[in-house]
Amino acid sequence: MAKKLKKSASEQLSNGVHASAQQIWQAGLDAFAKTQQKGGKVISRLAKDSSSLRQRTRRVAEDQVSDVSEGLHKMSGRVSKQATASWNSLEQLIEETVTRSLTSLGLSTQNELLALHKRIDALLAPGSKKTAPKKVVKKAVKKVPAKKAVAKKTTTRPAAKKEAAVKKTAIRTTKKTTR
């Protein structure tokens, strides 16, 4: 009987452990099923939250980037204006120095030459009321007549050959006398 009691007690214990294990297993499966159901909801909620968080973060970052770029644009404009002003003052200083130097040397500046060219163009323009004085024009024509200039050119060439021959003989004679 003791053996039967031991068997029945061990069977009861074994059945109890087995029933307990099945209950634990069933509870685990139920928990897993609930977790799957709620997990999907949690995951979709997390996805929505992360999407809205990403949008807010992007807006804040874009605002900050636009603020920084706007500040840099203003700063670059100020720096550009300062550089232009400095460059213009340096250019003006150089022009004044060159003009003083040219004036002290007695040379004409570019502005003076341009003004002179404008005056000459105005005097030579057809139909202008101002004309060059006739005395100056006549003197210029008298000094360089076209026909005489051509005649002189033809006559000067043989004379130049004669002068070259005379110079060669003079050089030969000086070489002979110096030896």
C-alpha positions as CSV (number, residue, x, y, z in Angstrom):
1,M,0.0,0.0,0.0
2,A,2.8,2.3,0.7
3,K,4.0,1.6,-2.8
4,K,0.6,2.4,-4.1
5,L,0.5,5.5,-2.1
6,K,3.9,6.5,-3.3
7,K,2.8,5.8,-6.9
8,S,-0.4,7.7,-6.6
9,A,1.3,10.6,-4.8
10,S,4.0,10.7,-7.4
11,E,1.4,10.4,-10.2
12,Q,-0.6,13.2,-8.5
13,L,2.5,15.3,-8.2
14,S,3.4,14.5,-11.8
15,N,-0.1,15.3,-13.0
16,G,0.0,18.5,-10.9
17,V,3.3,19.6,-12.4
18,H,2.1,18.7,-15.8
19,A,-1.1,20.7,-15.3
20,S,0.8,23.5,-13.9
21,A,3.2,23.5,-16.8
22,Q,0.3,23.5,-19.2
23,Q,-1.2,26.5,-17.4
24,I,2.1,28.3,-17.6
25,W,2.5,27.5,-21.2
26,Q,-1.1,28.7,-22.0
27,A,-0.5,31.9,-20.0
28,G,2.7,32.5,-22.0
29,L,0.8,32.0,-25.3
30,D,-1.9,34.3,-24.2
31,A,0.6,36.9,-23.1
32,F,2.4,36.6,-26.5
33,A,-0.9,37.0,-28.4
34,K,-1.8,40.1,-26.4
35,T,1.7,41.5,-26.9
36,Q,1.4,40.9,-30.6
37,Q,-1.9,42.8,-30.7
38,K,-0.8,45.6,-28.5
39,G,2.7,45.6,-30.0
40,G,1.3,46.4,-33.5
41,K,-0.6,49.2,-32.0
42,V,2.4,50.4,-30.0
43,I,4.6,50.2,-33.1
44,S,2.1,52.1,-35.3
45,R,1.8,54.8,-32.5
46,L,5.6,55.0,-32.3
47,A,5.8,55.4,-36.0
48,K,3.3,58.3,-36.0
49,D,5.1,59.9,-33.1
50,S,8.5,59.6,-34.8
51,S,7.0,61.0,-38.0
52,S,5.6,64.1,-36.2
53,L,8.8,64.5,-34.3
54,R,10.8,64.3,-37.5
55,Q,8.6,67.0,-39.1
56,R,9.0,69.3,-36.1
57,T,12.7,68.8,-36.0
58,R,13.0,69.5,-39.7
59,R,11.0,72.7,-39.3
60,V,13.1,73.9,-36.5
61,A,16.3,73.0,-38.4
62,E,15.1,74.8,-41.5
63,D,14.2,77.9,-39.5
64,Q,17.6,78.0,-37.9
65,V,19.4,77.4,-41.3
66,S,17.3,80.2,-42.8
67,D,18.2,82.5,-39.9
68,V,21.9,81.7,-40.2
69,S,21.9,82.1,-44.0
70,E,20.1,85.4,-43.7
71,G,22.6,86.7,-41.2
72,L,25.5,85.5,-43.4
73,H,23.9,87.2,-46.4
74,K,23.6,90.5,-44.5
75,M,27.2,90.2,-43.2
76,S,28.6,89.5,-46.7
77,G,26.7,92.5,-48.0
78,R,28.3,94.7,-45.4
79,V,31.8,93.3,-46.0
80,S,31.3,93.7,-49.8
81,K,30.3,97.4,-49.3
82,Q,33.3,98.0,-47.0
83,A,35.7,96.3,-49.5
84,T,34.2,98.4,-52.4
85,A,34.6,101.6,-50.4
86,S,38.2,100.7,-49.5
87,W,39.0,99.8,-53.0
88,N,37.5,103.0,-54.4
89,S,39.4,105.2,-51.9
90,L,42.6,103.4,-52.8
91,E,42.0,103.8,-56.5
92,Q,41.2,107.5,-56.0
93,L,44.4,108.0,-53.9
94,I,46.5,106.3,-56.7
95,E,44.9,108.5,-59.4
96,E,45.6,111.6,-57.4
97,T,49.2,110.7,-56.8
98,V,49.7,109.8,-60.5
99,T,48.1,113.1,-61.6
100,R,50.3,115.1,-59.2
101,S,53.4,113.3,-60.5
102,L,52.4,114.0,-64.1
103,T,51.7,117.6,-63.4
104,S,55.0,118.1,-61.6
105,L,56.8,116.6,-64.6
106,G,54.9,118.8,-67.0
107,L,53.0,116.0,-68.7
108,S,49.4,116.0,-69.7
109,T,46.9,113.8,-67.9
110,Q,44.5,111.5,-69.7
111,N,41.6,113.8,-68.9
112,E,43.4,116.8,-70.3
113,L,44.2,114.8,-73.5
114,L,40.6,113.7,-73.9
115,A,39.4,117.2,-73.5
116,L,41.9,118.4,-76.1
117,H,40.7,115.6,-78.5
118,K,37.1,116.7,-78.0
119,R,38.0,120.3,-78.8
120,I,39.9,119.2,-82.0
121,D,37.0,117.0,-83.1
122,A,34.6,119.9,-82.5
123,L,36.8,122.2,-84.6
124,L,37.2,119.7,-87.4
125,A,33.6,118.6,-87.5
126,P,31.8,119.6,-90.7
127,G,29.2,122.2,-90.2
128,S,30.6,123.4,-86.9
129,K,30.5,127.1,-86.4
130,K,34.0,127.2,-85.0
131,T,36.7,126.8,-87.6
132,A,40.4,126.9,-87.3
133,P,42.1,130.3,-87.9
134,K,42.9,130.8,-91.6
135,K,46.4,132.0,-90.9
136,V,47.4,128.7,-89.2
137,V,46.0,126.7,-92.2
138,K,47.8,128.8,-94.7
139,K,51.1,128.4,-92.9
140,A,50.7,124.7,-92.7
141,V,50.0,124.5,-96.4
142,K,52.9,126.8,-97.3
143,K,55.4,124.7,-95.2
144,V,54.6,121.3,-96.8
145,P,53.5,121.6,-100.4
146,A,52.8,118.2,-101.8
147,K,54.5,118.6,-105.2
148,K,57.8,119.8,-103.7
149,A,58.0,117.0,-101.2
150,V,57.7,114.4,-103.9
151,A,60.4,116.1,-106.0
152,K,62.8,116.3,-103.0
153,K,62.4,112.6,-102.4
154,T,63.5,111.7,-105.9
155,T,66.5,114.0,-105.9
156,T,67.7,113.1,-102.4
157,R,68.4,109.5,-103.2
158,P,71.3,110.0,-105.7
159,A,72.7,112.6,-103.4
160,A,72.6,110.2,-100.5
161,K,74.6,107.7,-102.6
162,K,77.2,110.3,-103.4
163,E,77.4,111.2,-99.7
164,A,77.9,107.6,-98.7
165,A,80.7,107.2,-101.3
166,V,82.4,110.4,-99.9
167,K,82.1,109.0,-96.4
168,K,83.6,105.7,-97.4
169,T,86.6,107.4,-99.0
170,A,87.0,109.6,-96.0
171,I,87.1,106.6,-93.7
172,R,89.7,104.9,-95.9
173,T,91.9,107.9,-95.9
174,T,91.7,108.3,-92.1
175,K,92.6,104.6,-91.6
176,K,95.6,105.0,-93.9
177,T,96.8,108.1,-92.1
178,T,96.4,106.6,-88.6
179,R,98.5,103.6,-89.4
